[in-house]
Amino acid sequence: MFTTQTTDHNNRKEVQPMNETNHLPHLLDPEMVKKEFFNGENQPKLNLPAVYSLFKREDFPSMRIGRKWYTVTPLFLEWLENQCLRKKAI
């Protein structure tokens, strides 16, 4: 999940770890979650109604603003990791 990124600070090169999710916005809607995490390309495939059902779960970190659903990216990633850890413990 980590790659390297070269940055230039005071005319010197440094290699630092870069999380692959850095390109994500702070708030994700169900369509973005499906596109980035459940699109079936080297990851599980969920259809959009299934992703919306995740957003409606009690244990899922989501909120509604008006009629739209959102999740905060760091909370979603933590939730997803916890789901994987929980599965391993069973």
Long-range contacts (C-beta under 8 A, 24 or more apart in sequence): 21-73, 21-77, 24-73, 25-73, 26-72, 26-73, 27-70, 27-71, 27-72, 27-73, 28-70, 28-71, 28-72, 28-73, 28-76, 29-68, 29-69, 29-70, 30-54, 30-55, 30-69, 33-71, 33-76, 37-80
